[in-house]
């Protein structure tokens, strides 16, 4: 009775924030009290690989990632997932503690989305409990993250059909219905569609993702910064592969991010034989309409190793921002005339083959 009265008095004076926190771990991370975790609907059950995928995608989204890269591979009965993002990152002191129950950086930002409640500090814990291993391969504040999760398919199953790409149909109400097995691809597609305005999702093999990250880094780092980089750990996680000087160092750098590729595959990446992945949402086709983002241009042809120009194009970030703003303004008038949502941000990628601009399109009517 006395304790309840004391808590009530403190709550009236200081607010209820301290009553929800068991421990302040520093760097913006807290451990929630059990009661608070339960209040946030703590019944969080990982029943399949696909559940792990959506929780990792949601974590990257909540870390304000603009780009998310997922490598999904399987060997016998072992599934390996590597999720990289360019979000807020996690301080090194928290790399192990984030897998403990009720540890979260979202004390006041818990929210509900189409997959349920998120922000209780239980997602990574639930993943770790159900996986053979779960770890952070690389991350730091402001540098993004790379998570590696391995599961035993004998203990934690997944849909048998993992190769079928989902199909999409427009319903009478105007929403998009997804058909097909609820596999990893469908899970990632549903997330990519839901958040197509705020982040871009890429899904492929470890080699595919390595090629995409390599191109991602080349498009944003100058040749000088790559040549004179003595410690790739100082760079954002998603740009580190671009510092590799040869296939061996590329394979080593990829391994540090959790991406296991051979030196031969690394050679093919550096030679341009493996093209970067396109955004997952670009692969979506709505029956009778095309893509939800409108039509897109085909990929440019592969660069010939013999005759191609191996020099990469480097665009200053300020110039890239101005160009993006110009494209946004130009699209606004088109959107107005054709009843499209005007407030979209074009995705601009600068690569060796050229400058790619993707503008998502959504109808107002």
C-alpha positions in Angstrom: 0.0 0.0 0.0 2.8 2.4 0.9 4.8 1.4 -2.2 1.7 2.1 -4.4 1.2 5.5 -2.8 4.9 6.3 -3.3 4.8 5.3 -7.0 1.6 7.3 -7.5 3.3 10.4 -5.9 6.5 10.0 -8.0 4.4 9.5 -11.2 2.4 12.6 -10.5 5.6 14.7 -10.0 7.9 13.2 -12.6 5.6 11.5 -15.1 5.4 7.7 -15.8 8.6 7.3 -17.9 10.8 6.1 -15.0 8.1 3.5 -14.0 8.5 1.8 -17.4 12.3 1.6 -17.2 14.2 -1.1 -15.3 17.6 0.1 -16.3 19.1 2.9 -18.4 21.8 1.3 -20.5 23.1 4.4 -22.0 23.3 5.6 -25.7 19.5 5.9 -25.7 18.9 2.3 -24.9 16.8 1.1 -21.9 15.6 -2.1 -20.4 11.8 -2.1 -19.9 10.1 -3.4 -16.8 8.3 -6.8 -17.3 5.0 -5.1 -16.8 5.7 -2.6 -19.6 6.9 -5.3 -21.9 3.7 -7.3 -21.2 1.6 -4.2 -21.7 3.1 -3.9 -25.2 1.7 -7.3 -26.1 4.8 -9.3 -25.3 3.4 -12.5 -26.7 5.8 -12.6 -29.7 6.2 -16.0 -31.3 8.6 -16.8 -34.1 7.1 -19.8 -35.9 9.0 -19.8 -39.2 11.9 -18.2 -41.1 9.5 -15.8 -42.7 8.7 -14.4 -39.2 12.4 -13.7 -38.7 12.6 -11.9 -42.0 9.7 -9.5 -41.3 11.0 -8.7 -37.8 14.5 -7.9 -39.2 13.0 -5.7 -41.9 10.9 -3.8 -39.4 14.0 -3.3 -37.2 15.8 -1.8 -40.1 12.8 0.4 -40.9 12.6 1.7 -37.4 16.3 2.5 -37.5 15.5 4.9 -40.4 17.1 2.9 -43.1 16.7 4.1 -46.6 18.2 1.0 -48.2 17.9 -2.6 -46.9 19.9 -5.5 -48.4 19.0 -9.1 -47.5 21.0 -12.2 -48.5 19.1 -15.4 -48.0 21.0 -18.7 -48.6 20.4 -22.3 -47.6 22.8 -25.3 -47.2 21.2 -28.6 -46.4 19.0 -27.9 -43.3 20.6 -24.7 -42.4 19.2 -21.3 -43.4 21.4 -18.2 -43.3 20.0 -14.7 -43.4 22.2 -11.6 -43.6 20.4 -8.2 -43.3 22.3 -5.0 -43.9 21.0 -1.5 -43.8 22.1 2.1 -43.9 20.1 3.1 -40.8 21.1 4.6 -37.4 23.4 1.8 -36.4 24.1 0.3 -32.9 26.9 1.2 -30.6 29.5 -1.6 -30.1 28.7 -1.9 -26.4 25.1 -2.9 -27.3 25.9 -5.6 -29.9 25.1 -8.4 -27.5 22.7 -6.7 -25.2 20.2 -6.0 -28.0 19.4 -9.7 -28.1 18.3 -9.7 -24.4 14.6 -9.4 -23.6 13.0 -6.0 -23.2 16.0 -4.1 -24.6 14.9 -1.3 -26.9 15.8 2.1 -28.1 12.1 2.9 -28.7 10.9 3.9 -25.2 8.4 6.4 -26.6 8.0 5.3 -30.2 6.3 1.9 -29.9 3.8 1.7 -32.7 1.4 -0.6 -34.5 1.8 -1.6 -38.1 0.1 -4.2 -40.3 2.3 -6.9 -38.7 1.3 -6.0 -35.2 3.0 -4.2 -32.3 6.6 -3.2 -32.6 8.9 -1.6 -30.1 8.6 -3.9 -27.1 12.2 -4.9 -27.1 11.4 -8.5 -27.8 11.9 -9.0 -31.5 15.7 -9.7 -31.5 15.3 -11.7 -28.3 12.7 -13.9 -29.9 14.9 -14.4 -33.0 17.9 -15.3 -30.9 15.8 -17.9 -28.9 14.6 -19.6 -32.0 17.8 -19.4 -34.1 21.0 -21.5 -33.9 22.8 -18.2 -33.8 22.1 -14.5 -34.1 24.7 -11.8 -34.0 25.6 -8.3 -35.3 28.5 -8.7 -37.8 29.1 -5.0 -38.1 27.5 -1.8 -36.8 28.2 1.5 -35.1 26.3 4.7 -34.4 25.5 6.4 -37.7 27.0 3.6 -39.8 24.2 1.2 -40.4 24.1 -2.4 -39.4 24.7 -6.0 -40.6 22.8 -8.8 -38.8 23.5 -12.5 -39.3 21.0 -15.1 -38.3 21.3 -18.9 -38.9 18.5 -21.3 -38.2 18.0 -25.1 -38.2 15.1 -25.9 -40.5 14.5 -29.0 -38.5 13.7 -26.9 -35.5 12.3 -23.8 -37.2 10.6 -24.5 -40.5 9.7 -22.4 -43.5 7.6 -22.6 -46.6 8.7 -25.5 -48.8 8.4 -23.4 -52.0 11.0 -20.7 -51.6 11.4 -20.1 -55.4 8.0 -18.9 -56.5 7.7 -15.1 -56.8 4.3 -13.8 -55.6 1.7 -12.4 -58.0 -0.2 -9.2 -57.4 -3.8 -8.2 -58.2 -5.7 -4.9 -57.9 -8.9 -5.4 -55.9 -12.2 -3.5 -56.4 -11.4 -1.3 -53.5 -8.1 -0.3 -55.2 -5.8 -2.1 -52.8 -3.2 -4.6 -53.9 -3.8 -8.3 -53.1 -0.8 -10.6 -52.9 -1.1 -14.2 -54.1 1.3 -17.1 -53.7 3.1 -19.1 -51.0 4.0 -17.0 -48.0 7.7 -17.5 -48.5 10.7 -15.3 -47.9 10.2 -13.5 -51.2 6.5 -12.7 -50.6 7.3 -11.5 -47.0 9.9 -9.1 -48.4 7.7 -8.0 -51.3 4.8 -7.1 -48.9 7.2 -5.1 -46.8 8.8 -3.4 -49.8 5.4 -2.4 -51.2 4.2 -1.1 -47.8 7.2 1.1 -47.4 8.2 1.9 -51.0 8.2 5.6 -50.3 10.6 5.5 -47.4 13.0 2.6 -48.0 14.3 0.4 -50.8 14.6 -3.3 -50.3 17.0 -5.6 -52.2 16.9 -9.4 -51.9 19.2 -12.0 -53.4 22.1 -14.4 -52.8 25.2 -13.5 -50.8 27.0 -12.8 -54.1 24.2 -10.8 -55.5 24.1 -8.6 -52.4 27.9 -8.2 -52.4 27.7 -7.0 -56.0 25.0 -4.5 -55.1 26.9 -3.2 -52.1 30.0 -2.9 -54.1 28.2 -0.8 -56.7 26.4 1.1 -53.9 29.8 2.1 -52.4 31.4 3.0 -55.8 28.5 5.3 -56.6 29.0 7.4 -53.4 32.7 7.2 -52.5 35.4 9.1 -54.5 38.3 7.1 -55.9 40.6 9.0 -53.5 38.6 8.1 -50.4 38.6 4.4 -51.5 42.3 4.4 -52.4 43.5 6.0 -49.2 41.1 4.2 -46.8 43.2 2.5 -44.2 40.3 1.3 -42.0 37.0 0.4 -43.7 35.3 0.2 -40.2 35.2 4.0 -40.2 32.9 3.9 -43.2 29.2 3.2 -43.3 28.6 -0.6 -43.3 27.0 -0.6 -46.8 29.9 1.2 -48.4 32.8 -0.8 -47.1 33.0 -3.3 -50.0 33.9 -0.5 -52.4 37.3 -0.1 -50.6 38.5 -3.6 -51.7 41.6 -3.4 -53.9 41.4 -7.0 -55.2 39.1 -10.1 -55.1 40.8 -11.5 -52.0 40.2 -8.3 -50.0 36.7 -8.1 -51.3 35.9 -11.6 -50.1 37.5 -10.8 -46.7 35.5 -7.6 -46.4 32.3 -9.3 -47.3 33.0 -12.0 -44.7 33.4 -9.3 -42.0 29.8 -8.2 -42.9 28.5 -11.8 -42.8 28.5 -12.4 -46.5 30.3 -15.6 -47.4 31.5 -15.5 -51.0 34.4 -17.1 -52.8 37.4 -15.3 -54.2 36.2 -16.3 -57.6 32.8 -14.7 -57.1 34.5 -11.6 -55.8 36.5 -11.5 -59.0 33.3 -11.6 -61.0 31.8 -8.8 -58.9 34.8 -6.6 -59.5 34.9 -7.4 -63.2 31.2 -6.4 -63.5 30.1 -9.9 -64.5 27.5 -9.9 -61.7 25.0 -7.0 -62.0 23.7 -5.3 -58.9 20.2 -6.2 -57.8 17.3 -4.0 -58.8 14.9 -2.8 -56.0 12.5 -5.6 -55.1 9.5 -3.4 -55.8 10.7 -3.1 -59.4 10.0 -6.8 -59.9 6.4 -6.5 -58.8 3.9 -6.8 -61.6 0.2 -6.1 -61.0 -2.0 -8.1 -63.3 -3.1 -5.9 -66.2 -1.2 -2.9 -65.0 2.6 -3.4 -64.8 4.4 -2.2 -61.7 2.9 -0.2 -58.8 5.5 2.4 -59.5 4.7 2.7 -63.1 6.8 1.5 -66.1 10.5 1.4 -65.8 13.3 1.3 -68.3 15.2 -1.9 -68.9 18.6 -2.5 -67.4 21.4 -1.1 -69.4 23.5 -3.9 -71.2 26.4 -5.3 -69.3 29.6 -3.5 -69.6 32.1 -5.3 -71.8 35.3 -6.1 -70.0 37.2 -5.8 -73.2 35.8 -2.6 -74.6 33.9 -1.0 -71.7 35.1 2.1 -69.8 36.1 0.9 -66.4 36.1 4.4 -64.9 33.3 5.1 -62.5 31.3 8.3 -62.4 31.6 10.2 -59.2 29.0 12.8 -58.3 29.3 15.1 -55.3 26.6 14.6 -52.7 25.5 18.2 -52.9 25.1 18.0 -56.7 23.2 14.7 -56.3 20.8 16.3 -53.9 20.2 19.3 -56.2 19.7 16.9 -59.1 17.2 14.9 -57.1 15.3 18.1 -56.1 15.2 19.1 -59.8 13.7 15.8 -60.7 11.2 16.0 -57.9 10.0 19.4 -59.0 9.8 18.3 -62.6 7.7 15.3 -61.6 5.4 17.4 -59.5 3.9 19.1 -62.6 3.4 15.8 -64.4 1.8 14.3 -61.3 -0.6 17.2 -61.1 -1.7 16.7 -64.7 -2.2 13.0 -64.4 -3.6 12.8 -60.8 -0.6 11.2 -59.2 0.7 11.6 -55.7 3.3 14.4 -56.1 5.2 14.2 -52.9 7.6 11.4 -53.7 11.3 11.2 -53.6 13.1 9.8 -56.7 15.7 7.2 -56.2 18.9 8.3 -58.0 21.7 5.8 -58.4 25.0 6.7 -60.0 26.9 3.7 -61.4 29.5 2.9 -64.0 26.9 2.4 -66.7 25.1 5.6 -66.1 22.7 7.5 -63.8 19.5 5.6 -63.0 16.4 7.5 -61.8 13.4 5.6 -60.4 10.2 7.6 -59.5 7.5 5.6 -57.6 4.0 6.4 -59.0 0.8 6.2 -57.0 -2.6 7.3 -58.4 -4.7 9.8 -56.4 -7.9 8.4 -57.9 
